[in-house]
């Protein structure tokens, strides 16, 4: 089944004020590139070529200016304006026509992942209902927590529990079949007036169609909701890029490596970039790809 991707990049980013007083949180810089590059790169590395970006009336034009229609990277990017955020699950209502008869991989625009994306590709291929991911953390009480059995069947999901039943948090990355739209349309808003992603997951859990895929120790999950976590994420990206001499979340390189574009198309795109270290990097590594 075809898989499409949704990046949810709305919200006010109030915890990052005054940084977000002009630009969206997802347009802030994480070391050497806009934050939105990282979730987009995750989807591209998973083989997803059709992407819908949902954002605010103020920020959507900036995303369109930055990313365009995606053709230069061999993908398509569509945009929908969300007038007022009413929960993560609302993304499926906005994306109903986009999703169509495909399954969908939803990623939050402020969640960064680093490492081999085999776990995500495997989960996309195996998904038969809904899949969440489990990432071991030291403070699970700060997140949504997933409890599962030895066969990776989900037993329970709790949002910020005082006494977590496991050490595995649920990152902002989810896979759903196309029945997610109907399930979301039938949801009732939570006491805080939002359509909660955990309520969608529980609908699948009640049907016995919710599984968990564990992110191993080779995967880094970086949340960027606070100034401190932004600095930590930027420092991590800088350290890896400096050590390896390779950029993380470079859409041009990913498009070439995934064969979304030919080498000739790649060079045409890169040569249109301004004279900068990013362009120099893209030219330098081009000889590594046939």
C-alpha positions in Angstrom: 0.0 0.0 0.0 1.2 3.5 -0.8 2.3 5.6 2.1 2.0 9.3 2.3 3.5 11.6 4.9 2.1 14.5 6.9 4.2 17.0 8.8 2.3 18.9 11.4 4.0 22.3 11.9 1.4 24.4 13.5 1.1 25.7 17.0 2.3 29.0 18.5 5.6 27.7 19.9 4.9 29.7 23.1 7.6 28.0 25.1 10.2 29.4 22.7 9.0 33.0 22.9 10.4 35.5 21.9 12.2 33.4 19.2 8.8 32.5 17.8 7.3 35.9 17.8 8.1 36.3 14.1 8.9 32.8 12.8 7.3 29.5 13.5 9.2 27.1 15.8 9.7 24.7 12.8 11.5 27.5 10.9 14.0 28.1 13.7 17.6 27.0 13.0 18.9 23.7 14.4 22.7 24.1 14.0 22.9 24.7 10.2 19.5 24.3 8.7 15.8 25.0 9.4 14.2 22.6 11.9 11.6 21.5 9.2 14.4 19.9 7.2 14.8 17.2 9.8 11.2 15.7 9.8 11.1 16.1 6.0 14.4 14.1 5.8 13.0 11.4 8.0 10.0 10.9 5.7 12.3 10.9 2.6 14.7 8.4 4.1 11.6 6.1 4.7 10.8 6.3 1.0 7.9 8.7 1.4 7.6 10.9 -1.7 4.2 12.6 -1.2 4.1 15.0 1.7 1.5 17.3 3.2 2.6 20.1 5.5 0.0 21.6 7.8 0.7 25.0 9.4 -0.7 28.3 10.4 -1.9 31.1 8.1 1.1 33.2 9.1 3.8 30.6 8.6 2.5 28.6 5.6 3.8 31.1 3.1 7.3 30.9 4.7 7.3 27.1 4.4 6.2 27.4 0.8 9.0 29.8 0.1 11.6 27.6 1.8 10.5 24.2 0.5 8.5 24.9 -2.7 6.7 22.0 -4.3 9.5 19.5 -3.6 10.1 18.7 -7.2 13.8 19.6 -7.0 14.1 16.7 -4.6 11.9 14.3 -6.5 9.0 14.6 -4.2 5.7 16.5 -4.0 4.9 18.8 -1.1 1.3 20.2 -0.6 0.2 22.7 2.0 -2.9 23.2 4.1 -3.6 26.0 6.5 -4.8 25.2 9.9 -6.6 28.2 11.3 -6.4 27.1 14.9 -4.7 24.0 16.3 -7.2 21.7 18.0 -5.0 18.6 18.6 -2.5 16.5 16.8 -5.3 14.1 15.5 -6.9 17.0 13.7 -4.2 16.6 11.0 -6.1 13.6 9.7 -9.2 15.6 9.1 -7.3 18.3 7.3 -5.5 15.7 5.3 -8.6 13.5 4.4 -8.4 14.1 0.7 -4.6 13.9 0.7 -4.6 10.6 2.4 -7.2 9.1 0.2 -6.8 5.3 0.1 -3.2 5.4 1.3 -1.8 4.8 4.7 -0.2 7.7 6.4 3.0 8.5 8.4 2.5 11.5 10.6 5.5 13.3 12.1 5.5 16.3 14.3 7.6 19.2 12.9 9.6 19.6 16.0 10.7 16.0 16.4 14.2 15.1 15.1 15.5 11.6 14.5 19.0 10.5 13.7 20.2 7.1 12.7 19.4 4.4 10.2 15.7 4.6 9.2 15.4 0.8 8.8 13.1 0.7 11.7 10.7 3.1 10.1 10.8 1.5 6.6 10.2 -1.9 8.3 7.2 -0.5 10.3 5.7 1.1 7.2 5.9 -2.2 5.3 4.5 -4.3 8.1 1.7 -1.9 9.3 -1.8 -3.4 9.3 -3.6 -0.9 11.4 -1.5 1.5 13.5 2.0 1.6 14.7 3.6 3.7 17.4 7.2 3.8 18.3 8.8 3.2 21.7 11.9 5.1 22.8 13.5 4.4 26.2 13.9 7.5 28.3 14.9 8.3 31.9 11.8 10.4 32.6 8.8 8.6 31.0 6.4 10.5 33.2 7.0 13.5 31.0 5.6 11.8 27.9 3.0 9.5 26.5 4.0 6.1 27.7 3.5 2.8 25.9 3.3 -0.6 27.6 3.6 -3.7 25.5 4.0 -7.5 25.6 6.8 -9.7 24.3 5.2 -9.7 20.9 5.2 -5.9 20.6 1.4 -5.8 21.0 0.4 -2.7 22.9 -1.2 -3.3 26.3 -1.8 0.3 27.3 -1.1 3.9 26.5 -1.0 6.6 29.1 -0.4 10.3 28.8 2.2 11.6 31.3 1.4 9.1 34.0 2.5 9.6 37.6 3.5 6.0 37.8 4.6 4.9 34.3 4.1 1.2 33.4 7.2 1.2 31.2 10.3 3.3 30.4 9.2 3.7 26.7 8.0 7.1 25.6 6.0 7.6 22.4 7.8 10.1 20.0 5.9 12.3 17.6 6.0 9.7 14.8 3.1 7.5 13.9 1.8 5.2 11.1 -2.0 4.7 10.5 -4.0 3.0 7.8 -6.6 5.1 6.0 -9.4 4.3 8.4 -7.7 6.9 10.7 -9.7 9.6 9.1 -13.1 8.0 9.9 -11.9 7.2 13.4 -10.8 10.8 14.0 -14.1 12.2 12.6 -15.9 10.2 15.2 -13.7 11.4 18.1 -15.0 13.7 20.8 -12.7 16.5 21.9 -10.9 16.0 25.2 -11.6 18.2 28.3 -9.1 20.6 26.9 -11.0 20.9 23.7 -8.6 19.0 21.4 -8.7 15.8 19.3 -6.0 13.8 21.1 -3.7 11.5 19.2 -3.8 9.1 22.2 -7.5 8.7 21.8 -7.0 7.7 18.1 -4.4 5.2 19.2 -6.7 3.7 21.8 -9.4 3.2 19.1 -6.9 1.0 17.3 -5.8 -0.7 20.6 -9.4 -1.6 21.3 -9.6 -3.3 17.9 -6.3 -5.2 18.5 -4.6 -3.3 15.7 -2.0 -1.2 17.5 1.5 -2.4 17.6 4.8 -0.8 18.8 8.1 -0.7 17.0 11.1 -0.2 19.4 13.7 2.4 18.4 17.1 0.8 19.2 20.1 2.4 20.8 21.4 3.5 17.4 18.6 6.0 17.0 18.6 9.4 18.5 15.3 11.2 19.2 15.6 14.9 19.8 12.7 17.0 21.0 13.0 20.8 20.4 10.3 22.3 22.5 12.4 24.4 24.8 15.4 26.7 24.3 17.6 24.2 26.2 16.5 21.3 24.0 17.1 23.4 20.9 20.7 24.0 22.0 21.2 20.3 22.8 19.8 19.3 19.4 22.1 21.8 17.6 25.1 20.7 19.6 24.4 17.0 18.8 24.0 17.7 15.0 27.2 19.8 15.0 29.2 17.1 16.8 28.1 14.4 14.4 28.5 16.4 11.2 31.9 17.7 12.3 33.1 14.2 13.2 31.8 12.4 10.1 32.1 15.2 7.6 28.6 14.4 6.4 25.5 16.5 6.8 22.4 15.3 8.5 19.0 16.0 6.9 20.3 17.3 3.6 17.3 16.9 1.2 19.5 17.2 -1.9 21.8 14.3 -0.9 18.9 12.2 0.4 17.0 12.6 -2.9 20.1 11.5 -4.8 20.9 8.6 -2.5 17.2 7.4 -2.6 17.2 7.7 -6.4 14.3 10.1 -6.3 16.4 12.2 -8.8 19.2 11.5 -11.3 22.7 12.8 -10.8 22.2 15.3 -13.6 19.0 16.6 -11.8 20.9 16.7 -8.6 23.8 18.8 -10.0 21.3 21.1 -11.7 19.6 21.7 -8.4 22.9 22.2 -6.5 24.3 24.5 -9.0 21.4 26.8 -8.5 22.2 27.2 -4.8 23.9 30.3 -3.6 27.7 30.3 -3.1 27.9 28.8 0.4 29.4 26.0 2.4 26.1 24.0 2.0 26.5 24.1 -1.8 30.2 23.2 -1.5 29.3 20.2 0.5 26.7 19.0 -2.0 29.2 19.4 -4.8 31.9 17.6 -2.8 29.9 14.5 -2.1 28.3 14.2 -5.6 31.2 12.0 -6.9 30.2 9.3 -4.3 26.9 8.6 -6.2 26.5 7.1 -9.6 
